[in-house]
Amino acid sequence: MFQQLDYSGEKTKDYELLIKQLDALSAGETNQIALLSNASALLNQFLDEVNWVGFYLSEKEELVLGPFQGLPACIRIPFGKGVCGTAVSEKKTQRISDVHQFPGHIACDGASKSEIVIPVRHNNEIIGVLDIDSPIHDRFDTIDQECLEKFVAVLEKHL
């Protein structure tokens, strides 16, 4: 299990190892569900202090629940609604230190206090998002964001 470290270089090295594992595990696989399932399992195993890790996939004008690790979740989220829908409409990562202060937050799990959502692209179009929730306020820092964006970039090359 990943340990929160004060030394950011160690944290980055841990993420680099995780990204290499994703790349190796995904090599040669073309099934999107299989790739996303393993990616969510890797992140759930790697990250501490998280209570939900998974993907929502774009379908028409909304996101639909995809592979995930955690408690049952909201099935459909309209674009522009909540943190996930905002990530799609703004086409950028949303790192929220206190979800209860986020306008329009959709509370699928009342225990969640912070969240990071990263758009996933294929052929330059957003096909979904990676969503990670934590029961800890301000769980995700800039290192987490940068490294998780790299994780998604490696995943995208396999999709």
N, C-alpha and C positions, 0 to 999 in steps of 0.2 A: 504494500500500500504506500502511496506517495505521502511523504511527510512535508508539512509546511516548513520551509527553511528561511532563515533570515538572509542567507547568502544567495542572491538572485542567480549567480552563475550556476550553482548546483541545481536550482529549480529548473533553469533552462536546459541543463544537461539531461535532467530526468525527462523533460518533455521531448527532447531530441531522441532519446531512446524509445519513448512511446511512439513517436512519429515513424521511426524506423520499423517498429513492430507492425504498425498499421500497414506500411508500404509492403513489407514482406508477406504479411497475412493476406493482403489484397491482390498480390501479383497473380495475373492470369484469370482472375474472377471477373465476370461481366454482369452477374445478377445483382441488380441494385439492392434488393431486399437483403440478400446475404451480406453484401458489403456494409450496408448501414447497420445491420444487426451486430456484426462483429465490431464495428466502430463504436457503437454505443456500449457494448460489453467491455471493450478495452478501456474506454473513458471511465466507466463506472468502477472498474477494478483499480484504475490508476488514481483517480481523484479522491481526496478525503473531504469530508464535510459537504457532501452533496446528497440530495434525496431524489433526484430525477435526472436522467440523462437520456436524450433521445432525439428523434427527428420528426418533423412535420413536413409533409410533402405537398407541393402546390398542385391544386386541382381547380381549374377555372379561377374564381376570384376568392379562393379560401385555401387554408392549410388543413390537411387531413392527417390525423395521427399515423405515424409510421413506426418503425422499430424503436424500442425504448427499453430502459431498465428503470424500474421504480413502480410506484403505485399506479393504479388506473388513472388515466388522464382525460382531459377534454378531447373530444374526437374531432371537432371542426372549429377553426378559428378564422374569421373573415380577415382578409388583408386590411391593414390599417388598425386592427383592434388588438389590444394587449401588447405585450413586449414582442411576441413572435410576429404578429401581423404588422407591427411597426417596423421591424427589421426588414420585412419584405417591401413595404411601401417606401421606406427611406433608402432601401438597397444598401444597408450598412449594419455593422455589428451594433448591438445594443448591450451595454454593460450597466446593469442597474444595481446600485448598492442597497436600495430599500424599495422592494416592489410595491409596498403599500403606499408609497409616495408617487408611484407612476400612474399618471392619469389613464383610466380605462384598464387597469391591470385586471387580468382574468385569473381568478384564484382557483386553479384546479386542485391545488394542495395547500391548505391553510398554513401548513408548517413552513412553506417557502418564504424566505425573507430577502434573498438576493438572487439575481438571474443574469445569465449571459446568453445571448442568442446571436448566432452567426449565419448569415445567408450561405446557402450551398448552390453553386452554379454548375450548369452544363451548357456548353456552347454559348457562353456569355448570358444565359438566361437563368434567373433564380428558379430552381426546381424544388426548393424546400429550405428548411433551416435546421441547424443544430441548436437544441435548447438544453441548457443545464441550469438546474435550480439548486439552491442551498438553503438550509435552515439557519444559516449564519448571515448576519448583516455584513455587507461589504466583503463578501467571500472572494470575489474575483478582482485581481489587480491588473495592471497594464501588462505584466509578464504573462499572466494567464491569457489575456486577450490576444497578445501577439502570437503566443505558442498555439493556442487553439485555432487561430486563423490559419497558421501554417499546417496544423493537423487537417483542417478542412480542405486546404489547397491540395494536400497529398491525396486525400480521399477523392476530390473532384477529378484528378487525373485518371482514376480507375472507373469512374462512372460513365 
